[in-house]
Amino acid sequence: MSLNFELNHPRKLRVLACAYACLLESGSPISGGEATLGWNLTGQLARFHDVWVLTATSNRQGIEAELKRRPVANVKFCFVDLPGWMAPLLRFPGGVQLYAYFWQIRAYFAARNLHRQVKFDAFHHITFANDWMASYIGALLPVPYLRGPGGGAHRTPEGFLREYSAGARFWERFRSFGQWILRKDPFYLRSQRRAGVILLCNREAADAVPKSLRHKVQLFPVNGISADDLAIIGGENKSQSQCSGSAHDAQPSSQRLFDVLYAGKLLGLKGVALGIRGFALFARRHSDVRFSLVGDGPERPRLEALIQELGIGNCVFLKKWMPRSELLVVMRTSDVFLFPSLRDGGGAVVVEAMAAGKPVICMDLAGPGLHVTESCGIKITPQTPGQTAQGIADALERLYQDRGLLARMGKAARQRVEDAYVLDKLGDRLLGIYESVLRVNLRDALKESASDRGGSFVKGS
């Protein structure tokens, strides 16, 4: 089907969005980055278009609670479910993805029925935000199709699988094999060919696209931050304030502890053990340093044992996951954010740390490798576990010794978020992408439509 499209008269588009994961409750994510992406991107589409969202019925309670708290105009949610006998799939690793695959089939029939009533102008597949699952709606619904942002092609470097438990190594290999199978799904291949644009969140995902389709690829982050959250996160930093609530922060800067922070799940793929070993090498040279790890997960016992083995229990602290408001306070009063993840397509917490004005030390891989530039952090190319741990230690040492560099990188990190990760700016980018795919001037149409009501839809117009 040709993607040429013309508006018969100025109006907002009627967009169908598929967001299996789409949930935000009480202003904080409760189902991880996928759900946050679904919610945020839906809200951005609704700034300019009338949007119908197909999502899982399990999201209903949270969505309705959030809409009661903060209504969103121009969005209708349509809840789709699978038979109850398939629910046990959700209890097993990898089962969620399999469940979502079958859910996509049920969602297509719901989309077909809606299209008969609404006559959609475009379809946008948002979540699951992976680059290997078929979109049955994208493959079969006769409207222009946009996909993403998503990822999935990124993998743990082979030499680092020994950092994982035996069970985690099995699932990493099973994940790769499953992706190989699903990328050959005829419905996946058809949907990729039909897509007017394929938005991807990291370079690894872009490199995995066949050459014949790479002209459709645009890099687009799966993580963003609202202007309101940017203002909150960008509160007074440790170097600017003495209101963090801990005694050492009231001391002169020369006597303060050098605080390193990690926040995220305690999983093998997050590379937390590498971070601890790198910090241990760094801490041998300094008595005024501290590493706080905020998170929960199955790796906690192994990490506790590693901390004791290395003899750094006096300066490395594992803390349970905390509400986002508390985490942001900890983030603002730290010096460096260390995120040694070996396989992370997005990395929302990295963007939040940058918004808080913190330089980031991370692997030059996937999402974090795209977020962080040389001006706002230090990226390590992982070759071996030993080399990577030493690279983390060297990066920490460099920032410890050069507080001017620490401040400059923190300022640059904040500026990068303001320039590239504010949600409304990402929404404006999406509007331009829709114009390109549909080959229309939506801005003039929206201005004319808005002027009829005495308002404007396009910020900055």
N, C-alpha and C positions, 0 to 999 in steps of 0.2 A: 504494500500500500504506500502511495506517495505521502510524504510528510508535508507537502505544500498545503497551506491552510490560510484562509482569509476570513476575517470577521465581517459579517454582513452589515453590522452597525456597531458603534462603540459600546462596549460592555465588558464586564469582567468575564473571564473564562470560567467554564464549568469543568473543574478538575476532579478526577477520581484518584485518590491516593490509597495505596495499600501499605499499611503499617501494622504488621502482626504484633510487634512490640511498640507500644505507644502509651506511656503512662507517666504522670507526674502528680504527686500528692503532697499537699502542704508545702509546696515549693521546693521539694527535694526529690531526687530520683529514688525509687524504691525497687526498680528492677534492672538496674545497671545502665550502661551506656547506650545499648540498643533502644531501650524504652525512652530514654531522654532524647535521643536523636529523633525518634518517631514523633514525639510531642513537639520538640522545638521546630522541626522542619514543617510540620503541619501548620503550626502557628505562623510561620513565615509565608507559606503559600497563601494563607487566609488574609494576609495583609493586602493582597492584590486580586485574589480570585475567590469564587465560591467553591468550597472544597467539601467533598464527600469522602470520608475516611473509613475504609474497611479495616477492622482490627479485631483481635481475639476477645471473646466474651469475658475472659478472665480479667481483662482490663477495665471492665465496665464500672465497677464500684469506685476505683481510683479516679477514673476520668470524670465521673459524675460529681465526685467530691471536689475535684479541682475546679470544674466548671462552676460549681456553686460558689466556691471561694473567689474565683477570678474568671468571669465569663469570657469566652472567645467568640467573636463575631464571625459570620460567614463559614462556619464549620458544622457539618452534620456527621455524627458518628454512627456507623452501621456495624453491629456486632455479629461476628460469624464464629461458629463453634463446630467442633467435630464430635462424633458420637462418644458418649461417656466411656465406652469400652476401650478407646484409644488413649485415655488419660494416663495409664501406667507408663507410657513412653516417656512422660515428663520426669520420671523418677531416676532415669539412668543417664550417665554421661553420653552425650551425643544424641540422646533421645529427643531433646528439645528441637534440634535441627530436623530430625526425621518427622516429628509431629508437625513442624512448621511447613515441611514440604507437602505433606498431605493436606494441610490446611490451605495451602495455595490453590489446590484443586477445588476445594469447596468455595473458596473466595471467588474463583472465576465464575461459577454459576451465579453467585450473588451479584457480581459485577455485571454479568450479561443482563440480568433482570433489571438492575438499576439503570443500565444504559438505555434500555427500551423506554424507560420513563423520562430520563433526564437528558439524553443525547449529549454525552460528555464531549468536550473539546480536546481533552488530553488525559492520559493516564500516567501516573508517577509511582513507581515502585520504590518505597523508602526502606522499610525493614521487613525481614531481617536484612541487615546491611552487609551482605556478603556478595562476593562476585562469582559464586559457583552454583547457586540454587536457581532453578528454573522459575520464571514468573509466567504462570499460565495465562494470567490476564494480559501481560505484555506480549505473549506469543499469539494470542487468539482474539483479543478485543480489537475491533476495527477502528481504532483511534490512534493518533500519534502517541508515542511511548517514550518516556524518560526514565532512566534507571539510576539510582544511587542518591547520595554517595555511599560507597561500600568498599569492602576489601576482603581479604581472605587468603590471597596467594602467598603472603608472608609466612615463613616457616622458621622454626628454631634452627640456627646453624648446627650442622650435623655434629660437630665436635663438642657441642654443649648439651647434648641429650643426657650425658652422664650426670648432669646437674639435677636431673629429674629422678623421682622415685620410679620403681619398675612399672607400676601402674600408669604413671604419667607418660612414661616412654611408650607404652603400648598405645595409649590414646593419641599421642602425637602421630604415630605411624598410621593408626587407623584413620585419623583425620585426613592425612595426606592421601591415603588410598581412597577414602570416600569422596574427596574432592575430585580426584582423577576420574572416578566413575561418573559423578554428577556433571562434570564439564562435558561429557559426551551425551548427555540427555538430549534427545531431539527437540524437546520443548525449550530447554536452555539455549540450544544453538539457534533456534528460530527466534526466541525473544531477543538474543543479542544482535541478530541481524536486523530485527525490526526497530531496535532502539535508535532514536534520533540523537541521543547523547548517553554516554556511559560515564557517570561521575565516580571517581575512585579516590580513596583517601590516602594512598601511599604509592611510592614508586614501584614497589614489588608487584602490586596489583596491576599497575599500568603495564609493566614489562610482561606480565602473563597473558595479556590480551593478544590474540592473533594479529599479525601485521595488517591483514585486510580490514580490521576493525579499529585500528589504533587512531584513525582520523576522528573517531567519535569520542575519544577519551579526553576528559578534563579532570585535573586534580582538584578536589574539593574536600575540605575537612569534614569529618563526622562529628567534630567537637566544636562548640561555640559557647559564647558567654553573653548573657543579656547585659544591656547598659546598666541596669539596676545592680546586678551582681558585680559588675566591673567596679562600680562606685564603692560597694561594700567591701569587696576583696582588696581594693586599693587603698584601704584605710592606712593609718600611720604604721610604718614599718619599724622593726626593731632598732634600726640605726637612727630613726627619727623620733622615737618615743620611748618612754619609760613606763608604759601602761600595760605591759604584757601580763602582769600579775605574778611573775616569778622574781625572786630576790636578786638573782644575778643580773637581771635586766636593768636594775637601778644602779648598777656599778658603772664606773667609767668604761668606755669602750675597750680600753686596753686590758681590762680585767674581766670582761665578759667571756662566757663560754662561746666557742665556735660551734653553732648548732647546725647539724645536718639532719634532714627530714626525708623519710620515705612514707608514702601513704598509698595503700592499695591492698588487694587481696594477697594473702600469703600462699602463693602457688609456685610450683617449680618454674613455670614459664616467665614469671616476673623477675627471675634472676636475683632474688633477695639474698640468697647465700653468697653470691658473687659480691653484692654490695657490702655485706658484713665482712667478708674477707678483705676487700679493698680498704674498708674503713679501718680494720685492724692494723694493716700495714701503715696507714697514715697515723693512727693513734699511738703507735710505738714511739713516735717522735715528739708527741705533744700531750700534755696533761690537762689542757684547757679545752678539750673537744668533747662533743656528745653527739650520739646518733640515736634518734627516736624513730621507731618504726610503728606506724599506726595501721592496723589491719587485722583481719581474722582469716583463717583458712587452714587447710590440712597440713601445711608445712610448718605450723607453729612448733610442734615438738622437736622436729629436726633442727629448726633455727635456734631454739633454746639450747639444745645440746651443743650446737656449733659455737654459740656465744660463750658457753662455759669452757669448751675445749680450747678456745683461743684466749681465754682469760681476760675477757673485756666486759665482764658483767657490770663493772663499775661505771662504764660510759656508753653502753648500748642498752636500750630499753625497748622492749616490745609492749605496745599499748593496744588495747582493744579498739575496734572501730568505734568512732564517735560521731555524733551528729555533725552535719556539714558546718553549721555555725561555729562549733567548737574547733573543728579541724582548721577552719580559715584563720582563727586566732593563732593557733599553733603555727600555721603556715606563714603568717605575717611576721611572727617573732623568730623565725628561723633565719639562717644565713644562706643555706644552699639546699636545693631540692635534688635528691639523688633518686633516679628512676632507672634501675638497671634491667628493665624488662627485655627479654629475648624475643618475645613475639607479642606485639601489641599493635593492632591495626589503628587504634585511635589514641587513647591515653588522655582522657579528659582532665585528669588531675594534673598533668603536665601543663595544660593551658591555664588552669587555675593558679598554679604556682607562678607561672610567668605573669599572670595578671596581678599577682601579689608582689611583683617586682623582684622575683628570686631567680638567680641564674640556675640553670638546670644542667646536671650531668646525666647523660643517658647514652644508650647505644645508638649508633648511626644506622638504625633499622626502623622500617615501617613508620607508624604514626609519629612517635616522638622524634625520629630522625627527620621528619618533614617539618614538624612544629619548630624545632630548635635550630637556629642558625649559629654561625660562628660568632656573631656579635652578642648573642644572649645566652650562651651556654657552651659546654664542652661535650662533644660527641666522640665516642670511642668506637672504633671499628673492631668488633670482636673477632679474634683469630683463634685464641686458645683461652681456656678459663684462667690460667695463670697470668697470661699477658693482659687479660681484661681486668682482673683484680688489681694488677699493678697500675693499669691505666686509670682506674678509679682513684687509687691512692695518689697518683701524680696530679690528677685533676683537682682533688681536694687540697693538696699541698699548694698548688699554684694559686688557688683562690684564697687560701689561708694567708699566704705570704703577701699577696697583692690585694689589699682591701680597696684600692682605687679601681682595679679591674672588677672586683666583686660588685662594687656600686655601679660601674658603667654597664656591666652585663645585666644587672637587675633592672636598670632603667631601660635598656634596649629590649629586654624581655617584655616589660609592660607595654612599650610602644608597639612591639610586634602584635600583641594581642589587640590593642586598640585599632591597629591598621587592618588586621586580617581575620580576626576571630569574633568580633562583635556580631551577634545574631542578626541585627537589622542590616548590617553590611552584607552578610551572607545572603539574606533575603533579597537585597538589591541585585546581588550577583545572579541569584536564581531567576529573577525577572528578566535579566538580560539573556540568560540561557534559554528561557522559554521563548523569547523573541527570536533568537537564532534558530531554534528547532522548528518553531511554527511559522517562521518567516513573516512576522507581523510586527507592527510598531505598537506594542501594548501600552507604552507610556502615554502616547497621544490619546489612545482610546480611554485609558484610565483617567487622564486629565479632563477629557471632555465629559466623561461620565460623572466625575467628581464635581465639576463645575456646575452641573445640573442640580447638585444637591448643596452647593455652596461650600465644598470642602476639597481636600486633596488627598489622594491615596499614595502618592509617591513622595517620599521624604526628599527634601532638597530641591523639589521642583518649584 
